[in-house]
Amino acid sequence: MSGAQKELSPVVAELIERLRLEPHPEGGFYRETWRSPVTLEASSLPAGYSAARSAVTSIYFLLPTGVCSALHRVRSEELWMHHQGDDVLLGIGPTETEAEAKSGETILGQGLSAQLQAVVPAMDWQRAEALPGPSGYALVGCVVAPGFDFADFEMAD
């Protein structure tokens, strides 16, 4: 756990406990909230999937202020939805460099200049950071289709 995650505010600690979140390998905290009972066979999926996948999965993902997820990518498309808290800076791009560039950034949040949701295309690199604000955290939901499996997850070097 990073230094920023060791010093959690009481509100963040309470959310982690109430939502039963666990540390995520990329940073922040998460819990899978739904996994579709519908299974897609590997033969019906695009190239690159090693086995059958659930049709859809969903998680809560919480980032305390100042915590940035590691640069990573997922084989499936991912829909991010802002639930509560401060804005999230979401970097997206087909290359690691583009995902880190200012031009590939989207602000997720509740304000008029922010988006409530954004799509990360399959295999695009992504990173997220909870921006400073009054809440001290950002809580989002991520829906992945075909469903998420750690076999389809890659972090940058």
N, C-alpha and C positions, 0 to 999 in steps of 0.2 A: 504494500500500500504506500502511495507517495506521501510526502510530507503534508501536502495540501489536504489529503484525505484523512490523515491522522487527527487533524484539528477541526473536527466537524462541529458546526453550530448545534445547539440543542434542537432547533427546528429540523435541520437536516437529519440528525440522529433519530428524531422521532419519526420522520417520514420513512427512513430506512427500516426501522422496526415495524411500523404500522403496515407498510407495503411488503414486508418480508424480503427486502432486497439483499443481494449478495454482491461482493466486489466483482467487477467485470474485468477480464484480462486486458481490455483496451483502456481501462480507466473508468471511473465512475462506478455506479451500482445498478443492478438490474434484477429482474425476475421475469421469467416467461409466464405470461398470463393466459395464453390460449394456444393450443396446437390443434389444427383441424383434424378431425377423424378421417377425412378424405385423404387417401394416399395416391400419389402419382408415381407410376412405375418408371424406372430409369429409362426404359425404351421410349417413353412419351415425353421426356424432358430434353431440353437442348443439350448439345454435346458438353461434356465435362463433368456431369453429375455422376458420382461413383455408385449410387444406389437410389432406391425409391426415396421420395421426400413427401412430407405432409404438404397438402396444397397451400396452406398458409400458416404462419406463426405470428405471435404478437408478444411484445415485451413492454414493460415499463423500463425506462432508462433515466437515471438521475445523475446529474453532474453538479457538484457543489461549485460555487463561484470560483473562477480561476482554474478549474480543472479542465484539461483538454484531453480528449480521447486520443489514443495513438492513431496514427495514420494507418488505415486498413481498407480492405475491400471485401465484398461478399459476392458470391456467384449469382445470387438472385437480386431482383429489384427490391428496393426498400422504401417504404413510405414512412416519413417522419411526421409526427403530429405533436404540436406543442400543447401540453395540458395545463401547466401552471408554473409560476415562478418567473424568473427573469428570462430575458432573451437568450437565444442560443445562436452562436455563429457557426454555421455549417459550411465547411469547405468541400466542394465536390469537383472532381475532374477525372478525365480518362487516364492521366498520368499522375504520378506522385507529385510532381512539380506543380501541375495545374490545380490539384486539390489544395495545395498550400498557398496558391496565388490569390491576391485580393480579388481578382476578376471573377473567380469561381465561387464566391461566397454568397450565401443566402442567410438572412436573419429570420429565425423562427421566433415567434412570440405573439403576444396579445395586442400589441400596439398597432396603430393604423399604418405605420410604415413597415411592419413585419408581416411575414406570411404565417398562417396557422399550420400549414403543412408543405412538405417538399418531397420530391421523389429523387432518390439516388439510383441512377441506372445500374443494372447488373454489371459487375466488374469495374465500376468506376471507383477510384480512390476517394476516401472521405475521412473527415475529422470533424469533431465538434467541440465547442468550448462554451461553457456557461459564462455569459458576460456579467460584469458587476451590475448590481441593482439592489433594490430594497429587500428582496426575498433571500438572497444568499445561495440560491440554487436554481436549477431549471429541471423540470420534470417533463419528459416527452414519452411518447409511445412510438414504437417502431413495428411496422407490419411488413413481413417478408414473404414474397411469393415467387417461385415455390418456396416452401417453408425452410427456415434456417436450420443449418446443421454446421457444427464447428468444422467439419471436413471441407466446407465451402468458404471458410473464413481465412484471410491472410493479412498479417500485419507487415508493414514496411520494415526494412532493416534499420 
